[in-house]
C-alpha cells in the first residue's frame, strides 16, 4: 500500500463526509431533525481482491461515521442515520 494512495482515499472518501456533516448536522438539528444518507460500498465489509486496502478502510469508516458524530455532538437532536 502506498501512503500517497491512502492519503488520497482518506481525502476523497472520508474527509468529504466529515466536511459535509460538519456543516449539515447543526443545520438539521436547528431545523428540528432530519436524515443523513451516507453511501459507502459493499467492500467496506467484505473487501475485494484487486481493490486498495485504503478504499475498503475508508468505506468502512463511512459506515459508522455519521452515527458516531451524531451520538457525540447531538444526543438530543432528532437526526437519523440512514
N, C-alpha and C positions, 0 to 999 in steps of 0.2 A: 504494500500500500504506500503510495506516495503522499507525503504530507501536504503538498500543494493541492492535490485532488481532494483530500479530506477537508481542507480549509474551504475550498470552493463549494463542496457539498453542504457544509455547515452554513455558509453564507447564503446559498440559494434555497436550500430545503428547510433550514431551521430558523435562521435569523429573520427571514421574511415573515414567518409565522409570529415570531416574537414581536417584531415591529408592528405588524397589523394588530395584534391583540393589545399591545401597549396603548394604542390609541382607540381601539374599538371597545374594549371591555369597559372603560369608565363611561363612555357614552351610552352603552347598552344598559349599564347599571343606573345611570341618571334617568333613562327613559322608562325604568321600571321593570326591565327584564328583556330577554330575547334569547337567541340561539347563536352559537358559533359552530360552523361546519368546517372541520379540517379534513382534508383528503390526503391520505398518505399512500400506502401501497401494500399489497399482499406480502411483498418482500420484507416488510417490517417485522413480520412474524416467522416467515419461512426461509428467508434468504433465497439465493438462486445462484447456481453456477454461472460464472461469467459476469456477474454484477459486482460492482465495487462494494467492499465491506462498508465503506463510508456511506454509500447510498442507503443500504439497509439500516445502518445505525441511525442516520438522521430521520428516516421514515419512522423508525420505532420511537424515536423521541417525540415526533409529532403526535403519535397515538396517545401519549399521556400528558403532553404539554398543556393543552387547554384546561384539562381537569385540575392539574396541579396549580396553575396560575389562579384559576377561579377560587379554589379552596384557600389558597394563601392570601389573596388580596380582597376577595369579595364574598366572604362567607354569608353575608346577609342578602346578597343580590339574588334575583331570580334569573339566572343565566344557565342555559342548558348546553352541554357539550354533546353535539350530535356526531 
